[in-house]
Amino acid sequence: MTSFFIGDVALDEYYTADRWPGRADKGMVAELPAETGGSIANAAVVHAALGGQTQFISLLNDSPLSKRLIADLVENGVGVSHMLTDPAIPESRNLIFLVDGEHIVLTVEMGEQPMWLSPDSLTALRQPGLMYTTLYRVRRLHVRTESDILKQAELLADLRQHGRRAIFDLDVGGCMPEDMPYLKGAAVVIFNQVGFRTAFGHEDLSRIGEWMHDHDIDWVVRTLAAEGAEARSGNTILRASGFPVDVVDVTGAGDTFGGVLTWCLEQNQPFADALNFAVAAAARSVTVHGPRGGKASADEILRWCDDRTRQAIT
């Protein structure tokens, strides 16, 4: 079963700073080596490293940088046969500043151009499986059929009818009422703490049951950084504890969580097990520099967990 990851791939340019300057302020930064990243591409690479059948779709220009980004995905076992090209759009880049154990990410604006899927892509997406994506991307999806144009929420509804279930990574942006046609019927909706508060105005997972029921959402996950994650389905609430670690770079931790969770669900793991494993993988990822720090086999993640358990005992 192939999972599709639809979103961004970018060159991540890293800088460190002692502090984040305020308005009308100045500061110095130190440049670190650039890394190939992009949130959804990171999740795709993590998924492929676990042995998942992975396809990635994004819209890039046709520059040497774009070709480099695509080649990197291929080297990491990610399929790119459904990629889209528009020569007019900007280069795909993120500026990442590491400050006091956290990161500030500035993304070059790529625009809101429609992403026109090919008929072959529609055929592939109409197969049962998972699709990991963002609201920013699904708002742009279009495809021409023999009789009509399918686009946006209508296209997602069509894919659901064919067995393709969506996992949404809403990150810090959360969602608004106008987004609900896209989220309707989702398998999983993932928020971090900021995104959850933006969406609901509070931090209480127990208060969103009616919202989930109204929009036919199977699971909502709220990631809690170092404290782990929690998830809800119906009246069931699960919690997975975090791991105490020495943080090197938090970039890509959420992407690792999402890619691992997707793979676990493909393996038909109980959601509680999938949540715990994804939290462990994300904790491991922050001990490694770079947006792809979460790339690992299942055995590597399990060994890391065993090592942490032994250290806690001793």
C-alpha positions in Angstrom: 0.0 0.0 0.0 1.5 3.4 -1.1 1.2 6.5 1.0 1.2 9.9 -0.7 2.8 12.9 1.0 1.6 16.1 -0.6 3.4 19.3 0.5 6.7 21.1 0.6 10.3 20.2 -0.1 12.9 23.0 0.4 16.5 23.9 1.0 16.7 24.6 4.8 19.3 27.3 5.4 20.5 27.2 9.1 21.7 29.9 11.3 22.3 30.1 15.1 21.9 33.2 17.3 22.3 34.0 21.0 19.0 35.8 20.9 16.1 36.7 18.6 16.2 40.4 17.9 13.2 42.5 18.6 11.6 45.1 16.4 14.0 47.8 15.1 16.8 45.7 16.7 20.0 44.1 15.2 21.7 40.9 15.9 24.5 38.6 14.7 24.0 35.0 13.4 26.4 32.2 12.5 25.7 30.2 9.4 25.5 26.4 9.5 25.6 24.0 6.5 22.3 24.0 4.5 20.2 20.9 4.6 17.5 19.5 2.3 14.2 19.7 4.2 10.7 20.9 3.9 8.1 19.7 6.4 6.1 17.2 4.4 9.2 16.0 2.5 10.9 15.3 5.9 7.9 13.2 6.9 8.1 11.3 3.6 11.8 10.5 4.0 11.1 9.2 7.6 8.3 7.1 6.3 10.4 5.6 3.5 13.3 4.9 5.9 10.9 2.7 7.9 10.2 0.7 4.7 7.0 2.4 3.7 6.0 2.7 0.0 6.2 6.4 -0.4 5.2 8.9 -3.1 5.7 12.6 -2.8 3.9 15.4 -4.7 4.9 19.1 -4.7 5.0 22.0 -7.2 8.5 23.3 -7.9 10.2 25.4 -10.6 12.7 23.8 -13.0 15.9 25.2 -11.5 19.0 23.3 -10.6 18.0 23.7 -6.9 14.6 22.0 -7.6 16.4 19.2 -9.5 18.7 18.8 -6.5 15.7 18.6 -4.1 14.0 16.0 -6.2 17.2 13.9 -6.5 17.6 13.9 -2.8 14.1 12.5 -2.3 14.9 9.7 -4.8 18.2 9.0 -2.9 16.1 8.6 0.2 13.7 6.1 -1.3 10.8 8.4 -2.0 8.9 8.2 -5.3 8.7 11.4 -7.3 6.8 10.3 -10.5 3.9 12.5 -9.7 5.9 15.8 -9.1 4.6 19.0 -10.7 6.5 21.9 -12.4 5.9 25.6 -12.9 9.0 27.5 -14.1 7.5 30.8 -12.8 7.4 30.1 -9.1 10.2 31.1 -6.7 13.0 28.9 -5.3 11.8 26.7 -2.4 13.8 27.8 0.6 13.4 28.0 4.4 15.5 30.2 6.7 15.8 28.5 10.1 17.3 30.2 13.1 18.2 28.1 16.1 17.9 30.2 19.3 17.8 28.9 23.0 17.0 25.3 22.1 14.1 26.4 19.8 13.8 27.3 16.2 12.3 30.1 14.2 11.4 29.2 10.6 10.9 31.8 7.8 9.6 30.3 4.5 9.9 32.0 1.1 6.4 32.6 -0.2 5.7 30.2 -3.0 2.2 31.5 -4.0 -1.2 29.9 -4.3 -1.0 28.5 -7.8 -3.3 25.6 -8.5 -1.6 22.2 -8.5 -2.9 20.3 -11.5 -2.6 16.6 -11.0 -2.3 14.3 -13.9 -4.9 11.6 -14.8 -2.3 9.0 -13.7 -1.9 10.8 -10.3 -5.7 10.7 -9.8 -5.7 7.0 -10.6 -3.0 6.3 -8.1 -4.6 8.5 -5.4 -7.9 6.7 -5.9 -6.4 3.5 -4.5 -6.9 2.7 -0.8 -4.2 4.1 1.5 -3.1 7.2 3.4 -2.4 10.7 2.3 -0.3 13.0 4.5 -0.7 16.7 3.7 -1.5 20.2 4.8 -4.4 22.6 4.3 -2.2 24.9 2.3 -1.7 22.2 -0.3 -5.1 20.6 -0.6 -6.7 24.0 -1.2 -4.6 24.0 -4.4 -5.3 20.5 -5.8 -7.1 20.3 -9.1 -7.5 17.5 -11.7 -9.3 17.3 -15.0 -11.5 14.2 -15.5 -13.1 13.0 -18.6 -16.2 15.0 -17.8 -15.3 17.7 -15.3 -12.8 19.3 -13.1 -12.4 18.0 -9.5 -10.7 20.3 -7.1 -10.1 21.1 -3.5 -12.6 19.7 -0.9 -14.6 18.0 -3.7 -11.5 16.2 -4.8 -10.8 15.1 -1.3 -14.3 13.7 -0.9 -13.8 11.8 -4.1 -10.6 10.3 -2.9 -12.2 9.3 0.5 -14.9 7.4 -1.5 -12.1 5.4 -3.1 -10.5 4.6 0.2 -7.8 7.3 0.4 -7.8 8.6 4.0 -6.1 11.9 4.9 -3.7 12.7 7.7 -3.5 16.4 8.2 -0.5 18.1 9.7 -1.9 21.5 10.9 1.2 22.5 12.8 1.1 26.0 14.3 -1.7 27.3 11.9 -4.6 25.3 13.3 -7.8 25.6 11.3 -10.7 27.9 10.8 -14.4 27.1 10.1 -13.9 27.6 6.4 -11.3 24.7 6.5 -13.8 22.1 7.7 -14.9 20.8 4.3 -11.3 19.8 3.8 -10.9 18.1 7.2 -14.2 16.3 7.0 -13.8 12.5 7.2 -10.0 12.8 8.0 -8.3 9.7 9.5 -6.1 11.9 11.7 -5.7 15.6 12.3 -2.4 16.6 14.0 -2.0 19.9 15.9 0.9 21.1 17.9 0.2 23.1 21.1 0.1 26.5 19.3 -2.1 25.2 16.5 -4.6 23.5 18.9 -4.9 26.7 20.9 -5.4 28.7 17.6 -8.1 26.4 16.5 -10.1 26.0 19.7 -9.1 28.8 22.0 -8.1 26.4 24.8 -5.9 23.4 25.5 -8.4 20.7 26.6 -8.7 17.7 24.3 -11.7 16.5 26.3 -13.8 19.5 25.0 -13.6 18.7 21.3 -15.7 15.6 21.0 -18.7 17.3 19.5 -16.4 19.1 16.9 -14.9 15.7 15.9 -18.3 14.0 15.7 -19.8 16.8 13.6 -16.9 16.6 11.1 -16.5 12.8 11.1 -12.8 12.9 12.2 -11.5 9.6 13.5 -8.5 10.9 15.6 -7.2 14.2 16.8 -3.6 14.4 18.0 -2.1 17.2 20.0 1.7 17.0 20.2 3.2 18.4 23.4 6.9 18.9 22.6 9.1 17.4 25.3 6.0 16.1 27.2 4.9 13.7 24.5 1.5 13.7 22.8 -2.2 13.0 23.4 -4.9 11.8 21.1 -8.7 11.4 21.1 -11.2 9.3 19.2 -14.8 9.2 20.3 -14.6 9.1 24.1 -11.1 7.5 24.2 -8.2 9.7 25.2 -4.7 8.4 24.9 -1.5 9.9 26.3 2.1 9.1 25.4 4.9 10.4 27.7 7.9 12.2 26.3 11.6 11.3 26.8 14.2 13.5 28.7 16.8 14.2 26.1 19.6 16.7 25.4 18.2 18.7 22.5 20.5 19.4 19.6 17.9 20.6 17.0 14.1 20.4 17.2 13.7 21.1 13.4 11.8 18.1 11.9 10.6 16.6 15.2 6.9 17.1 14.2 7.6 15.8 10.7 9.2 12.7 12.2 6.2 12.2 14.4 3.9 12.4 11.5 5.9 10.2 9.2 6.3 7.5 11.8 2.6 7.7 12.8 1.6 7.2 9.2 3.8 4.1 8.9 2.5 2.6 12.1 -1.1 3.0 11.0 -0.3 1.3 7.7 1.0 -1.6 9.7 -2.4 -1.8 11.5 -0.8 -1.1 14.8 -3.2 -0.1 17.6 -3.3 3.7 17.8 -1.9 3.7 21.3 1.2 1.8 20.1 1.5 4.1 17.1 1.3 7.2 19.3 4.0 5.9 21.7 6.3 4.9 18.9 5.9 8.2 17.1 6.7 10.1 20.3 9.8 8.0 20.8 11.0 8.6 17.2 10.4 12.4 17.5 12.3 12.5 20.8 15.2 10.6 19.2 15.2 13.1 16.2 15.9 16.2 18.3 19.2 14.6 19.4 20.4 14.8 15.8 21.1 18.0 13.9 19.2 18.6 10.7 15.6 18.4 9.5 16.0 14.7 8.6 17.3 13.7 12.0 14.3 11.4 12.4 15.3 9.2 9.5 15.8 5.7 11.0 14.7 2.1 10.8 12.2 0.7 13.2 15.0 -1.3 14.8 17.1 1.8 15.3 14.2 3.5 17.1 13.5 0.5 19.2 17.2 0.2 20.2 17.2 3.9 21.1 14.1 3.4 23.3 15.8 0.4 25.0 18.9 2.5 25.7 16.8 5.3 27.2 15.0 2.7 29.4 18.3 1.2 30.7 19.7 4.7 31.4 16.6 5.6 33.4 16.9 2.4 35.5 20.6 2.9 36.2 
